[in-house]
Amino acid sequence: MFERVLTAFYGGTFDPIHYGHLRPVIALARLVNLQRVIMLPNNVPPHRPQPVASVQQRLAMARLAIAELPDPLFTLD
C-alpha cells in the first residue's frame, strides 16, 4: 500500500525569488495541511520578457531560498 502525500505544484519565473513568492504558499500549506510543494521554475515564460537571470541562476537562488526555511516543505523540479 502507499501513503498519500498532499502535494501542490507551484510554477513561476522566480526572477528573483523572494518572500512574496514563498509566503502565500507557506500560508496555504498551513491552511490545507500540504505536505509538499514542488516548485517548477519556468525557463522562458511565453507571456513575459526574457528573465534577467539564467535558468541555472534562478534554480540556484530558489535552492538557497528554500534551504533557509525551517520546514522541508519545498522541493524543486
C-alpha positions in Angstrom: 0.0 0.0 0.0 1.1 3.6 -0.4 0.9 6.7 1.7 -0.9 9.7 0.3 1.1 13.0 0.4 -0.9 16.1 -0.2 1.2 17.9 -2.8 0.9 21.3 -4.6 2.7 22.3 -7.8 3.9 25.9 -7.9 5.2 27.3 -11.2 6.8 30.7 -11.8 9.7 32.5 -13.3 11.2 33.4 -9.8 13.4 36.1 -11.2 14.5 36.6 -8.5 12.7 34.5 -5.9 11.6 36.4 -2.8 9.3 36.1 0.2 6.4 37.3 -1.9 6.6 34.0 -3.8 7.1 31.9 -0.6 4.7 33.4 2.0 1.4 32.7 0.3 2.4 29.1 -0.4 3.5 28.6 3.2 0.2 30.1 4.4 -1.7 27.8 2.0 0.3 24.8 3.2 -0.7 25.5 6.8 -4.3 26.1 5.9 -4.9 22.9 4.0 -2.1 20.8 5.6 0.0 20.4 2.5 2.9 18.1 3.0 5.0 19.0 -0.1 5.2 21.9 -2.6 7.1 21.1 -5.8 8.4 24.3 -7.3 8.6 24.4 -11.1 10.8 27.3 -12.3 9.9 28.3 -15.9 12.7 28.6 -18.4 11.3 31.3 -20.6 7.7 32.4 -19.9 5.7 32.9 -23.2 3.8 35.9 -21.7 6.7 38.0 -20.3 10.1 39.3 -21.5 13.2 37.1 -21.2 14.2 36.7 -17.5 17.3 38.7 -16.4 18.8 35.7 -14.6 19.5 32.4 -16.4 17.5 29.4 -15.6 20.6 27.9 -13.8 20.9 31.1 -11.7 17.2 31.1 -10.8 17.4 27.4 -9.8 20.4 28.2 -7.6 18.5 31.2 -6.0 15.4 29.0 -5.4 17.5 26.3 -3.8 19.1 28.8 -1.4 15.7 30.4 -0.6 14.0 27.1 0.3 17.1 25.9 2.2 16.6 28.7 4.7 13.1 27.7 5.5 12.6 25.8 8.8 10.2 23.2 7.3 11.3 20.9 4.4 8.0 21.6 2.6 9.5 22.7 -0.8 11.3 20.8 -3.4 12.5 21.8 -6.9 11.9 20.1 -10.2 
